[in-house]
């Protein structure tokens, strides 16, 4: 938690599959650079929601930082 507060991000090695990470990078690379600053469209992608947002390890980390 202190590291998160100090740096503003949390790295969780191997919590998200390589396939999902690759798709996220491809999605962002295909976007206009201005749009990539706010990639809200990712939340409409089932593969993103299932692979990252609903990922048990990631959901646990988010809950621990932001609460239920």
mmCIF file of the N, C-alpha and C atoms, coordinates in Angstrom:
data_MODEL
# 
_entry.id   MODEL 
# 
loop_
_atom_site.group_PDB 
_atom_site.id 
_atom_site.type_symbol 
_atom_site.label_atom_id 
_atom_site.label_alt_id 
_atom_site.label_comp_id 
_atom_site.label_asym_id 
_atom_site.label_entity_id 
_atom_site.label_seq_id 
_atom_site.pdbx_PDB_ins_code 
_atom_site.Cartn_x 
_atom_site.Cartn_y 
_atom_site.Cartn_z 
_atom_site.occupancy 
_atom_site.B_iso_or_equiv 
_atom_site.pdbx_formal_charge 
_atom_site.auth_seq_id 
_atom_site.auth_comp_id 
_atom_site.auth_asym_id 
_atom_site.auth_atom_id 
_atom_site.pdbx_PDB_model_num 
ATOM 1   N N  . UNK A 1 1  ? 0.812   -1.178  0.000   1.00 0.00 ? 1  UNK A N  1 
ATOM 2   C CA . UNK A 1 1  ? 0.000   0.000   0.000   1.00 0.00 ? 1  UNK A CA 1 
ATOM 3   C C  . UNK A 1 1  ? 0.867   1.257   0.000   1.00 0.00 ? 1  UNK A C  1 
ATOM 4   N N  . UNK A 1 2  ? 1.945   1.225   0.767   1.00 0.00 ? 2  UNK A N  1 
ATOM 5   C CA . UNK A 1 2  ? 2.835   2.393   0.806   1.00 0.00 ? 2  UNK A CA 1 
ATOM 6   C C  . UNK A 1 2  ? 3.449   2.633   -0.569  1.00 0.00 ? 2  UNK A C  1 
ATOM 7   N N  . UNK A 1 3  ? 3.848   1.556   -1.244  1.00 0.00 ? 3  UNK A N  1 
ATOM 8   C CA . UNK A 1 3  ? 4.421   1.686   -2.586  1.00 0.00 ? 3  UNK A CA 1 
ATOM 9   C C  . UNK A 1 3  ? 3.403   2.298   -3.543  1.00 0.00 ? 3  UNK A C  1 
ATOM 10  N N  . UNK A 1 4  ? 2.131   1.880   -3.447  1.00 0.00 ? 4  UNK A N  1 
ATOM 11  C CA . UNK A 1 4  ? 1.075   2.450   -4.292  1.00 0.00 ? 4  UNK A CA 1 
ATOM 12  C C  . UNK A 1 4  ? 0.921   3.941   -4.008  1.00 0.00 ? 4  UNK A C  1 
ATOM 13  N N  . UNK A 1 5  ? 0.865   4.302   -2.757  1.00 0.00 ? 5  UNK A N  1 
ATOM 14  C CA . UNK A 1 5  ? 0.713   5.719   -2.396  1.00 0.00 ? 5  UNK A CA 1 
ATOM 15  C C  . UNK A 1 5  ? 1.913   6.538   -2.857  1.00 0.00 ? 5  UNK A C  1 
ATOM 16  N N  . UNK A 1 6  ? 3.082   5.955   -2.757  1.00 0.00 ? 6  UNK A N  1 
ATOM 17  C CA . UNK A 1 6  ? 4.308   6.657   -3.136  1.00 0.00 ? 6  UNK A CA 1 
ATOM 18  C C  . UNK A 1 6  ? 4.409   6.843   -4.649  1.00 0.00 ? 6  UNK A C  1 
ATOM 19  N N  . UNK A 1 7  ? 4.048   5.807   -5.429  1.00 0.00 ? 7  UNK A N  1 
ATOM 20  C CA . UNK A 1 7  ? 4.259   5.838   -6.876  1.00 0.00 ? 7  UNK A CA 1 
ATOM 21  C C  . UNK A 1 7  ? 2.990   6.023   -7.693  1.00 0.00 ? 7  UNK A C  1 
ATOM 22  N N  . UNK A 1 8  ? 1.833   5.722   -7.120  1.00 0.00 ? 8  UNK A N  1 
ATOM 23  C CA . UNK A 1 8  ? 0.573   5.923   -7.821  1.00 0.00 ? 8  UNK A CA 1 
ATOM 24  C C  . UNK A 1 8  ? 0.153   4.774   -8.716  1.00 0.00 ? 8  UNK A C  1 
ATOM 25  N N  . UNK A 1 9  ? 0.839   3.662   -8.658  1.00 0.00 ? 9  UNK A N  1 
ATOM 26  C CA . UNK A 1 9  ? 0.443   2.486   -9.441  1.00 0.00 ? 9  UNK A CA 1 
ATOM 27  C C  . UNK A 1 9  ? 0.866   1.227   -8.696  1.00 0.00 ? 9  UNK A C  1 
ATOM 28  N N  . UNK A 1 10 ? 0.271   0.139   -9.099  1.00 0.00 ? 10 UNK A N  1 
ATOM 29  C CA . UNK A 1 10 ? 0.549   -1.147  -8.484  1.00 0.00 ? 10 UNK A CA 1 
ATOM 30  C C  . UNK A 1 10 ? 0.864   -2.146  -9.590  1.00 0.00 ? 10 UNK A C  1 
ATOM 31  N N  . UNK A 1 11 ? 1.984   -2.828  -9.487  1.00 0.00 ? 11 UNK A N  1 
ATOM 32  C CA . UNK A 1 11 ? 2.367   -3.837  -10.471 1.00 0.00 ? 11 UNK A CA 1 
ATOM 33  C C  . UNK A 1 11 ? 2.092   -5.205  -9.863  1.00 0.00 ? 11 UNK A C  1 
ATOM 34  N N  . UNK A 1 12 ? 1.304   -5.986  -10.593 1.00 0.00 ? 12 UNK A N  1 
ATOM 35  C CA . UNK A 1 12 ? 1.012   -7.348  -10.149 1.00 0.00 ? 12 UNK A CA 1 
ATOM 36  C C  . UNK A 1 12 ? 1.471   -8.293  -11.255 1.00 0.00 ? 12 UNK A C  1 
ATOM 37  N N  . UNK A 1 13 ? 2.680   -8.787  -11.116 1.00 0.00 ? 13 UNK A N  1 
ATOM 38  C CA . UNK A 1 13 ? 3.259   -9.686  -12.113 1.00 0.00 ? 13 UNK A CA 1 
ATOM 39  C C  . UNK A 1 13 ? 2.370   -10.902 -12.332 1.00 0.00 ? 13 UNK A C  1 
ATOM 40  N N  . UNK A 1 14 ? 2.087   -11.211 -13.593 1.00 0.00 ? 14 UNK A N  1 
ATOM 41  C CA . UNK A 1 14 ? 1.359   -12.411 -14.007 1.00 0.00 ? 14 UNK A CA 1 
ATOM 42  C C  . UNK A 1 14 ? -0.091  -12.489 -13.535 1.00 0.00 ? 14 UNK A C  1 
ATOM 43  N N  . UNK A 1 15 ? -0.665  -11.395 -13.049 1.00 0.00 ? 15 UNK A N  1 
ATOM 44  C CA . UNK A 1 15 ? -2.062  -11.425 -12.608 1.00 0.00 ? 15 UNK A CA 1 
ATOM 45  C C  . UNK A 1 15 ? -3.013  -11.433 -13.796 1.00 0.00 ? 15 UNK A C  1 
ATOM 46  N N  . UNK A 1 16 ? -2.591  -10.835 -14.903 1.00 0.00 ? 16 UNK A N  1 
ATOM 47  C CA . UNK A 1 16 ? -3.407  -10.771 -16.119 1.00 0.00 ? 16 UNK A CA 1 
ATOM 48  C C  . UNK A 1 16 ? -2.681  -11.579 -17.192 1.00 0.00 ? 16 UNK A C  1 
ATOM 49  N N  . UNK A 1 17 ? -3.437  -12.358 -17.941 1.00 0.00 ? 17 UNK A N  1 
ATOM 50  C CA . UNK A 1 17 ? -2.818  -13.228 -18.938 1.00 0.00 ? 17 UNK A CA 1 
ATOM 51  C C  . UNK A 1 17 ? -2.092  -12.419 -20.018 1.00 0.00 ? 17 UNK A C  1 
ATOM 52  N N  . UNK A 1 18 ? -1.091  -13.043 -20.600 1.00 0.00 ? 18 UNK A N  1 
ATOM 53  C CA . UNK A 1 18 ? -0.349  -12.404 -21.693 1.00 0.00 ? 18 UNK A CA 1 
ATOM 54  C C  . UNK A 1 18 ? -1.280  -12.065 -22.854 1.00 0.00 ? 18 UNK A C  1 
ATOM 55  N N  . UNK A 1 19 ? -2.265  -12.928 -23.106 1.00 0.00 ? 19 UNK A N  1 
ATOM 56  C CA . UNK A 1 19 ? -3.206  -12.699 -24.206 1.00 0.00 ? 19 UNK A CA 1 
ATOM 57  C C  . UNK A 1 19 ? -4.000  -11.407 -23.984 1.00 0.00 ? 19 UNK A C  1 
ATOM 58  N N  . UNK A 1 20 ? -4.493  -11.193 -22.773 1.00 0.00 ? 20 UNK A N  1 
ATOM 59  C CA . UNK A 1 20 ? -5.255  -9.976  -22.476 1.00 0.00 ? 20 UNK A CA 1 
ATOM 60  C C  . UNK A 1 20 ? -4.338  -8.757  -22.552 1.00 0.00 ? 20 UNK A C  1 
ATOM 61  N N  . UNK A 1 21 ? -3.149  -8.858  -22.018 1.00 0.00 ? 21 UNK A N  1 
ATOM 62  C CA . UNK A 1 21 ? -2.199  -7.735  -22.086 1.00 0.00 ? 21 UNK A CA 1 
ATOM 63  C C  . UNK A 1 21 ? -1.888  -7.369  -23.537 1.00 0.00 ? 21 UNK A C  1 
ATOM 64  N N  . UNK A 1 22 ? -1.696  -8.380  -24.362 1.00 0.00 ? 22 UNK A N  1 
ATOM 65  C CA . UNK A 1 22 ? -1.404  -8.154  -25.778 1.00 0.00 ? 22 UNK A CA 1 
ATOM 66  C C  . UNK A 1 22 ? -2.587  -7.462  -26.458 1.00 0.00 ? 22 UNK A C  1 
ATOM 67  N N  . UNK A 1 23 ? -3.808  -7.909  -26.172 1.00 0.00 ? 23 UNK A N  1 
ATOM 68  C CA . UNK A 1 23 ? -4.999  -7.296  -26.779 1.00 0.00 ? 23 UNK A CA 1 
ATOM 69  C C  . UNK A 1 23 ? -5.159  -5.847  -26.327 1.00 0.00 ? 23 UNK A C  1 
ATOM 70  N N  . UNK A 1 24 ? -4.851  -5.556  -25.078 1.00 0.00 ? 24 UNK A N  1 
ATOM 71  C CA . UNK A 1 24 ? -4.922  -4.179  -24.593 1.00 0.00 ? 24 UNK A CA 1 
ATOM 72  C C  . UNK A 1 24 ? -3.925  -3.305  -25.338 1.00 0.00 ? 24 UNK A C  1 
ATOM 73  N N  . UNK A 1 25 ? -2.695  -3.789  -25.481 1.00 0.00 ? 25 UNK A N  1 
ATOM 74  C CA . UNK A 1 25 ? -1.684  -3.013  -26.211 1.00 0.00 ? 25 UNK A CA 1 
ATOM 75  C C  . UNK A 1 25 ? -2.106  -2.786  -27.653 1.00 0.00 ? 25 UNK A C  1 
ATOM 76  N N  . UNK A 1 26 ? -2.634  -3.821  -28.306 1.00 0.00 ? 26 UNK A N  1 
ATOM 77  C CA . UNK A 1 26 ? -3.090  -3.690  -29.688 1.00 0.00 ? 26 UNK A CA 1 
ATOM 78  C C  . UNK A 1 26 ? -4.238  -2.686  -29.790 1.00 0.00 ? 26 UNK A C  1 
ATOM 79  N N  . UNK A 1 27 ? -5.154  -2.739  -28.848 1.00 0.00 ? 27 UNK A N  1 
ATOM 80  C CA . UNK A 1 27 ? -6.289  -1.814  -28.827 1.00 0.00 ? 27 UNK A CA 1 
ATOM 81  C C  . UNK A 1 27 ? -5.791  -0.373  -28.705 1.00 0.00 ? 27 UNK A C  1 
ATOM 82  N N  . UNK A 1 28 ? -4.880  -0.139  -27.761 1.00 0.00 ? 28 UNK A N  1 
ATOM 83  C CA . UNK A 1 28 ? -4.362  1.210   -27.554 1.00 0.00 ? 28 UNK A CA 1 
ATOM 84  C C  . UNK A 1 28 ? -3.522  1.683   -28.734 1.00 0.00 ? 28 UNK A C  1 
ATOM 85  N N  . UNK A 1 29 ? -2.737  0.792   -29.316 1.00 0.00 ? 29 UNK A N  1 
ATOM 86  C CA . UNK A 1 29 ? -1.920  1.155   -30.483 1.00 0.00 ? 29 UNK A CA 1 
ATOM 87  C C  . UNK A 1 29 ? -2.779  1.565   -31.675 1.00 0.00 ? 29 UNK A C  1 
ATOM 88  N N  . UNK A 1 30 ? -3.973  0.971   -31.791 1.00 0.00 ? 30 UNK A N  1 
ATOM 89  C CA . UNK A 1 30 ? -4.853  1.259   -32.921 1.00 0.00 ? 30 UNK A CA 1 
ATOM 90  C C  . UNK A 1 30 ? -5.630  2.572   -32.737 1.00 0.00 ? 30 UNK A C  1 
ATOM 91  N N  . UNK A 1 31 ? -5.603  3.105   -31.531 1.00 0.00 ? 31 UNK A N  1 
ATOM 92  C CA . UNK A 1 31 ? -6.366  4.326   -31.243 1.00 0.00 ? 31 UNK A CA 1 
ATOM 93  C C  . UNK A 1 31 ? -5.579  5.570   -31.636 1.00 0.00 ? 31 UNK A C  1 
ATOM 94  N N  . UNK A 1 32 ? -6.305  6.632   -31.908 1.00 0.00 ? 32 UNK A N  1 
ATOM 95  C CA . UNK A 1 32 ? -5.712  7.952   -32.079 1.00 0.00 ? 32 UNK A CA 1 
ATOM 96  C C  . UNK A 1 32 ? -5.034  8.315   -30.754 1.00 0.00 ? 32 UNK A C  1 
ATOM 97  N N  . UNK A 1 33 ? -3.894  8.969   -30.795 1.00 0.00 ? 33 UNK A N  1 
ATOM 98  C CA . UNK A 1 33 ? -3.150  9.265   -29.566 1.00 0.00 ? 33 UNK A CA 1 
ATOM 99  C C  . UNK A 1 33 ? -3.966  10.090  -28.571 1.00 0.00 ? 33 UNK A C  1 
ATOM 100 N N  . UNK A 1 34 ? -4.842  10.972  -29.043 1.00 0.00 ? 34 UNK A N  1 
ATOM 101 C CA . UNK A 1 34 ? -5.679  11.743  -28.128 1.00 0.00 ? 34 UNK A CA 1 
ATOM 102 C C  . UNK A 1 34 ? -6.699  10.850  -27.436 1.00 0.00 ? 34 UNK A C  1 
ATOM 103 N N  . UNK A 1 35 ? -7.296  9.919   -28.186 1.00 0.00 ? 35 UNK A N  1 
ATOM 104 C CA . UNK A 1 35 ? -8.295  9.007   -27.620 1.00 0.00 ? 35 UNK A CA 1 
ATOM 105 C C  . UNK A 1 35 ? -7.662  8.018   -26.653 1.00 0.00 ? 35 UNK A C  1 
ATOM 106 N N  . UNK A 1 36 ? -6.412  7.648   -26.880 1.00 0.00 ? 36 UNK A N  1 
ATOM 107 C CA . UNK A 1 36 ? -5.747  6.661   -26.041 1.00 0.00 ? 36 UNK A CA 1 
ATOM 108 C C  . UNK A 1 36 ? -5.548  7.159   -24.612 1.00 0.00 ? 36 UNK A C  1 
ATOM 109 N N  . UNK A 1 37 ? -5.651  8.470   -24.412 1.00 0.00 ? 37 UNK A N  1 
ATOM 110 C CA . UNK A 1 37 ? -5.530  9.017   -23.065 1.00 0.00 ? 37 UNK A CA 1 
ATOM 111 C C  . UNK A 1 37 ? -6.730  8.623   -22.203 1.00 0.00 ? 37 UNK A C  1 
ATOM 112 N N  . UNK A 1 38 ? -7.881  8.404   -22.827 1.00 0.00 ? 38 UNK A N  1 
ATOM 113 C CA . UNK A 1 38 ? -9.116  8.016   -22.134 1.00 0.00 ? 38 UNK A CA 1 
ATOM 114 C C  . UNK A 1 38 ? -9.741  6.835   -22.881 1.00 0.00 ? 38 UNK A C  1 
ATOM 115 N N  . UNK A 1 39 ? -9.189  5.645   -22.740 1.00 0.00 ? 39 UNK A N  1 
ATOM 116 C CA . UNK A 1 39 ? -9.681  4.492   -23.520 1.00 0.00 ? 39 UNK A CA 1 
ATOM 117 C C  . UNK A 1 39 ? -10.961 3.874   -22.945 1.00 0.00 ? 39 UNK A C  1 
ATOM 118 N N  . UNK A 1 40 ? -12.009 4.685   -22.811 1.00 0.00 ? 40 UNK A N  1 
ATOM 119 C CA . UNK A 1 40 ? -13.263 4.222   -22.212 1.00 0.00 ? 40 UNK A CA 1 
ATOM 120 C C  . UNK A 1 40 ? -13.903 3.077   -22.989 1.00 0.00 ? 40 UNK A C  1 
ATOM 121 N N  . UNK A 1 41 ? -13.636 2.994   -24.287 1.00 0.00 ? 41 UNK A N  1 
ATOM 122 C CA . UNK A 1 41 ? -14.213 1.933   -25.103 1.00 0.00 ? 41 UNK A CA 1 
ATOM 123 C C  . UNK A 1 41 ? -13.804 0.542   -24.648 1.00 0.00 ? 41 UNK A C  1 
ATOM 124 N N  . UNK A 1 42 ? -12.680 0.441   -23.948 1.00 0.00 ? 42 UNK A N  1 
ATOM 125 C CA . UNK A 1 42 ? -12.244 -0.863  -23.445 1.00 0.00 ? 42 UNK A CA 1 
ATOM 126 C C  . UNK A 1 42 ? -13.290 -1.476  -22.518 1.00 0.00 ? 42 UNK A C  1 
ATOM 127 N N  . UNK A 1 43 ? -14.005 -0.652  -21.786 1.00 0.00 ? 43 UNK A N  1 
ATOM 128 C CA . UNK A 1 43 ? -15.008 -1.157  -20.854 1.00 0.00 ? 43 UNK A CA 1 
ATOM 129 C C  . UNK A 1 43 ? -16.201 -1.787  -21.561 1.00 0.00 ? 43 UNK A C  1 
ATOM 130 N N  . UNK A 1 44 ? -16.307 -1.579  -22.865 1.00 0.00 ? 44 UNK A N  1 
ATOM 131 C CA . UNK A 1 44 ? -17.379 -2.187  -23.657 1.00 0.00 ? 44 UNK A CA 1 
ATOM 132 C C  . UNK A 1 44 ? -16.945 -3.506  -24.291 1.00 0.00 ? 44 UNK A C  1 
ATOM 133 N N  . UNK A 1 45 ? -15.689 -3.859  -24.120 1.00 0.00 ? 45 UNK A N  1 
ATOM 134 C CA . UNK A 1 45 ? -15.137 -5.089  -24.693 1.00 0.00 ? 45 UNK A CA 1 
ATOM 135 C C  . UNK A 1 45 ? -15.244 -6.222  -23.670 1.00 0.00 ? 45 UNK A C  1 
ATOM 136 N N  . UNK A 1 46 ? -15.980 -7.289  -24.030 1.00 0.00 ? 46 UNK A N  1 
ATOM 137 C CA . UNK A 1 46 ? -16.160 -8.414  -23.108 1.00 0.00 ? 46 UNK A CA 1 
ATOM 138 C C  . UNK A 1 46 ? -14.830 -9.014  -22.668 1.00 0.00 ? 46 UNK A C  1 
ATOM 139 N N  . UNK A 1 47 ? -13.889 -9.168  -23.608 1.00 0.00 ? 47 UNK A N  1 
ATOM 140 C CA . UNK A 1 47 ? -12.603 -9.778  -23.280 1.00 0.00 ? 47 UNK A CA 1 
ATOM 141 C C  . UNK A 1 47 ? -11.852 -8.945  -22.245 1.00 0.00 ? 47 UNK A C  1 
ATOM 142 N N  . UNK A 1 48 ? -12.022 -7.611  -22.274 1.00 0.00 ? 48 UNK A N  1 
ATOM 143 C CA . UNK A 1 48 ? -11.350 -6.731  -21.310 1.00 0.00 ? 48 UNK A CA 1 
ATOM 144 C C  . UNK A 1 48 ? -11.989 -6.857  -19.928 1.00 0.00 ? 48 UNK A C  1 
ATOM 145 N N  . UNK A 1 49 ? -13.315 -6.797  -19.911 1.00 0.00 ? 49 UNK A N  1 
ATOM 146 C CA . UNK A 1 49 ? -14.035 -6.893  -18.635 1.00 0.00 ? 49 UNK A CA 1 
ATOM 147 C C  . UNK A 1 49 ? -13.750 -8.231  -17.963 1.00 0.00 ? 49 UNK A C  1 
ATOM 148 N N  . UNK A 1 50 ? -13.856 -9.319  -18.728 1.00 0.00 ? 50 UNK A N  1 
ATOM 149 C CA . UNK A 1 50 ? -13.623 -10.650 -18.158 1.00 0.00 ? 50 UNK A CA 1 
ATOM 150 C C  . UNK A 1 50 ? -12.157 -10.873 -17.781 1.00 0.00 ? 50 UNK A C  1 
ATOM 151 N N  . UNK A 1 51 ? -11.246 -10.417 -18.633 1.00 0.00 ? 51 UNK A N  1 
ATOM 152 C CA . UNK A 1 51 ? -9.825  -10.695 -18.422 1.00 0.00 ? 51 UNK A CA 1 
ATOM 153 C C  . UNK A 1 51 ? -9.133  -9.768  -17.453 1.00 0.00 ? 51 UNK A C  1 
ATOM 154 N N  . UNK A 1 52 ? -9.702  -8.586  -17.212 1.00 0.00 ? 52 UNK A N  1 
ATOM 155 C CA . UNK A 1 52 ? -9.033  -7.637  -16.325 1.00 0.00 ? 52 UNK A CA 1 
ATOM 156 C C  . UNK A 1 52 ? -9.937  -7.176  -15.196 1.00 0.00 ? 52 UNK A C  1 
ATOM 157 N N  . UNK A 1 53 ? -11.082 -6.614  -15.527 1.00 0.00 ? 53 UNK A N  1 
ATOM 158 C CA . UNK A 1 53 ? -11.951 -6.038  -14.503 1.00 0.00 ? 53 UNK A CA 1 
ATOM 159 C C  . UNK A 1 53 ? -12.492 -7.104  -13.551 1.00 0.00 ? 53 UNK A C  1 
ATOM 160 N N  . UNK A 1 54 ? -12.917 -8.249  -14.091 1.00 0.00 ? 54 UNK A N  1 
ATOM 161 C CA . UNK A 1 54 ? -13.479 -9.312  -13.259 1.00 0.00 ? 54 UNK A CA 1 
ATOM 162 C C  . UNK A 1 54 ? -12.447 -10.352 -12.833 1.00 0.00 ? 54 UNK A C  1 
ATOM 163 N N  . UNK A 1 55 ? -11.207 -10.161 -13.231 1.00 0.00 ? 55 UNK A N  1 
ATOM 164 C CA . UNK A 1 55 ? -10.129 -11.053 -12.835 1.00 0.00 ? 55 UNK A CA 1 
ATOM 165 C C  . UNK A 1 55 ? -10.050 -11.049 -11.307 1.00 0.00 ? 55 UNK A C  1 
ATOM 166 N N  . UNK A 1 56 ? -10.150 -12.210 -10.648 1.00 0.00 ? 56 UNK A N  1 
ATOM 167 C CA . UNK A 1 56 ? -10.186 -12.249 -9.184  1.00 0.00 ? 56 UNK A CA 1 
ATOM 168 C C  . UNK A 1 56 ? -9.009  -11.550 -8.503  1.00 0.00 ? 56 UNK A C  1 
ATOM 169 N N  . UNK A 1 57 ? -7.803  -11.721 -9.034  1.00 0.00 ? 57 UNK A N  1 
ATOM 170 C CA . UNK A 1 57 ? -6.645  -11.064 -8.422  1.00 0.00 ? 57 UNK A CA 1 
ATOM 171 C C  . UNK A 1 57 ? -6.733  -9.546  -8.561  1.00 0.00 ? 57 UNK A C  1 
ATOM 172 N N  . UNK A 1 58 ? -7.153  -9.094  -9.732  1.00 0.00 ? 58 UNK A N  1 
ATOM 173 C CA . UNK A 1 58 ? -7.240  -7.653  -9.958  1.00 0.00 ? 58 UNK A CA 1 
ATOM 174 C C  . UNK A 1 58 ? -8.388  -7.046  -9.158  1.00 0.00 ? 58 UNK A C  1 
ATOM 175 N N  . UNK A 1 59 ? -9.520  -7.736  -9.127  1.00 0.00 ? 59 UNK A N  1 
ATOM 176 C CA . UNK A 1 59 ? -10.667 -7.232  -8.367  1.00 0.00 ? 59 UNK A CA 1 
ATOM 177 C C  . UNK A 1 59 ? -10.306 -7.117  -6.891  1.00 0.00 ? 59 UNK A C  1 
ATOM 178 N N  . UNK A 1 60 ? -9.576  -8.087  -6.373  1.00 0.00 ? 60 UNK A N  1 
ATOM 179 C CA . UNK A 1 60 ? -9.147  -8.036  -4.972  1.00 0.00 ? 60 UNK A CA 1 
ATOM 180 C C  . UNK A 1 60 ? -8.241  -6.856  -4.706  1.00 0.00 ? 60 UNK A C  1 
ATOM 181 N N  . UNK A 1 61 ? -7.324  -6.582  -5.628  1.00 0.00 ? 61 UNK A N  1 
ATOM 182 C CA . UNK A 1 61 ? -6.419  -5.441  -5.454  1.00 0.00 ? 61 UNK A CA 1 
ATOM 183 C C  . UNK A 1 61 ? -7.184  -4.129  -5.488  1.00 0.00 ? 61 UNK A C  1 
ATOM 184 N N  . UNK A 1 62 ? -8.118  -4.012  -6.417  1.00 0.00 ? 62 UNK A N  1 
ATOM 185 C CA . UNK A 1 62 ? -8.911  -2.780  -6.519  1.00 0.00 ? 62 UNK A CA 1 
ATOM 186 C C  . UNK A 1 62 ? -9.749  -2.583  -5.259  1.00 0.00 ? 62 UNK A C  1 
ATOM 187 N N  . UNK A 1 63 ? -10.377 -3.658  -4.782  1.00 0.00 ? 63 UNK A N  1 
ATOM 188 C CA . UNK A 1 63 ? -11.184 -3.550  -3.559  1.00 0.00 ? 63 UNK A CA 1 
ATOM 189 C C  . UNK A 1 63 ? -10.332 -3.163  -2.355  1.00 0.00 ? 63 UNK A C  1 
ATOM 190 N N  . UNK A 1 64 ? -9.123  -3.700  -2.292  1.00 0.00 ? 64 UNK A N  1 
ATOM 191 C CA . UNK A 1 64 ? -8.277  -3.379  -1.146  1.00 0.00 ? 64 UNK A CA 1 
ATOM 192 C C  . UNK A 1 64 ? -7.838  -1.914  -1.167  1.00 0.00 ? 64 UNK A C  1 
ATOM 193 N N  . UNK A 1 65 ? -7.728  -1.342  -2.365  1.00 0.00 ? 65 UNK A N  1 
ATOM 194 C CA . UNK A 1 65 ? -7.332  0.065   -2.477  1.00 0.00 ? 65 UNK A CA 1 
ATOM 195 C C  . UNK A 1 65 ? -8.514  1.019   -2.374  1.00 0.00 ? 65 UNK A C  1 
ATOM 196 N N  . UNK A 1 66 ? -9.651  0.627   -2.955  1.00 0.00 ? 66 UNK A N  1 
ATOM 197 C CA . UNK A 1 66 ? -10.792 1.541   -3.048  1.00 0.00 ? 66 UNK A CA 1 
ATOM 198 C C  . UNK A 1 66 ? -11.956 1.174   -2.138  1.00 0.00 ? 66 UNK A C  1 
ATOM 199 N N  . UNK A 1 67 ? -11.948 -0.022  -1.577  1.00 0.00 ? 67 UNK A N  1 
ATOM 200 C CA . UNK A 1 67 ? -13.054 -0.471  -0.753  1.00 0.00 ? 67 UNK A CA 1 
ATOM 201 C C  . UNK A 1 67 ? -14.069 -1.241  -1.579  1.00 0.00 ? 67 UNK A C  1 
ATOM 202 N N  . UNK A 1 68 ? -15.039 -1.824  -0.902  1.00 0.00 ? 68 UNK A N  1 
ATOM 203 C CA . UNK A 1 68 ? -16.040 -2.637  -1.581  1.00 0.00 ? 68 UNK A CA 1 
ATOM 204 C C  . UNK A 1 68 ? -16.878 -1.792  -2.501  1.00 0.00 ? 68 UNK A C  1 
# 
